[in-house]
Amino acid sequence: MIRLVLAICVVLGGSGTVLYISKQTVDSRFEQLRSLQKEISIAKERAHILEAEWAYVTRPDRILTLSSGLLLMRPITSDRILPLEAIPMRRAKPQTNIRTEQ
């Protein structure tokens, strides 16, 4: 009878230890999950901020103002546009079959 009670106590102690270790492992995994979710939300927020900054920086009116003010650029006038026929076409090079003898 004492052996049976002792065996039950050992089994209960072992299962309690396994249960405690499992709980600690699950808790640490949940903490890692919360940390990763927080990092993801911060990264998404940064991505939204960067998208907004990119939209602001690449506005056409801003680029036009900068290009005309800083680079002294102006729109192309119609006298600067050439018709397609004015562009000289390259001549096709004749293909030569060069054979090397061995």
C-alpha positions as CSV (number, residue, x, y, z in Angstrom):
1,M,0.0,0.0,0.0
2,I,2.8,2.4,0.8
3,R,4.5,1.6,-2.5
4,L,1.2,2.4,-4.3
5,V,0.9,5.8,-2.5
6,L,4.6,6.5,-3.2
7,A,4.2,5.6,-6.9
8,I,1.1,7.8,-7.2
9,C,3.0,10.7,-5.5
10,V,5.9,10.3,-7.9
11,V,3.6,10.2,-10.9
12,L,1.7,13.3,-9.7
13,G,4.9,15.1,-8.9
14,G,6.3,14.3,-12.4
15,S,3.1,15.3,-14.2
16,G,2.9,18.5,-12.2
17,T,6.5,19.3,-13.2
18,V,5.8,18.6,-16.8
19,L,2.6,20.7,-16.7
20,Y,4.6,23.6,-15.1
21,I,7.3,23.5,-17.7
22,S,4.7,23.3,-20.5
23,K,2.9,26.4,-19.0
24,Q,6.2,28.3,-18.8
25,T,7.0,27.4,-22.4
26,V,3.5,28.5,-23.6
27,D,3.8,31.7,-21.7
28,S,7.1,32.6,-23.2
29,R,5.8,31.8,-26.7
30,F,2.8,34.1,-26.1
31,E,5.2,36.8,-24.9
32,Q,7.2,36.4,-28.1
33,L,4.0,36.5,-30.1
34,R,3.0,39.8,-28.5
35,S,6.4,41.2,-29.1
36,L,6.3,40.3,-32.8
37,Q,2.8,41.7,-33.2
38,K,4.0,44.9,-31.7
39,E,7.0,45.1,-34.0
40,I,4.7,44.3,-37.0
41,S,2.3,47.1,-36.0
42,I,5.2,49.6,-35.7
43,A,6.6,48.5,-39.1
44,K,3.2,49.0,-40.7
45,E,2.9,52.4,-39.1
46,R,6.3,53.4,-40.4
47,A,5.3,52.1,-43.9
48,H,2.2,54.3,-43.9
49,I,4.3,57.3,-42.8
50,L,6.8,56.6,-45.6
51,E,4.0,56.2,-48.2
52,A,2.6,59.6,-47.1
53,E,6.0,61.2,-47.3
54,W,6.6,59.7,-50.7
55,A,3.2,61.0,-51.9
56,Y,4.1,64.4,-50.6
57,V,7.6,64.5,-52.1
58,T,6.5,63.2,-55.6
59,R,3.6,65.6,-56.1
60,P,3.7,66.9,-59.7
61,D,3.2,70.5,-58.7
62,R,6.1,70.3,-56.2
63,I,8.4,68.7,-58.8
64,L,7.5,71.3,-61.3
65,T,8.3,74.1,-58.9
66,L,11.6,72.5,-57.9
67,S,12.6,71.8,-61.5
68,S,11.8,75.3,-62.7
69,G,13.3,77.0,-59.7
70,L,16.4,74.9,-59.1
71,L,17.2,73.4,-62.4
72,L,15.9,76.2,-64.6
73,M,13.9,73.6,-66.6
74,R,11.0,74.6,-68.8
75,P,8.4,72.6,-70.7
76,I,9.5,71.5,-74.2
77,T,8.2,73.8,-76.9
78,S,6.7,72.5,-80.1
79,D,9.7,73.8,-82.2
80,R,12.0,71.4,-80.3
81,I,10.0,68.3,-81.3
82,L,11.1,66.6,-84.5
83,P,9.0,64.3,-86.7
84,L,9.9,60.7,-86.8
85,E,11.3,61.0,-90.3
86,A,13.9,63.4,-89.2
87,I,15.6,60.7,-87.1
88,P,18.3,58.9,-89.2
89,M,17.8,55.2,-89.1
90,R,20.8,52.8,-88.7
91,R,21.7,50.7,-91.6
92,A,21.5,47.0,-91.1
93,K,24.9,45.5,-90.9
94,P,25.5,42.7,-93.3
95,Q,25.9,39.4,-91.5
96,T,29.0,37.6,-92.3
97,N,29.6,33.9,-91.5
98,I,33.1,33.6,-90.2
99,R,34.2,30.0,-89.9
100,T,37.4,29.1,-88.2
101,E,39.0,26.0,-89.5
102,Q,40.6,23.7,-87.0
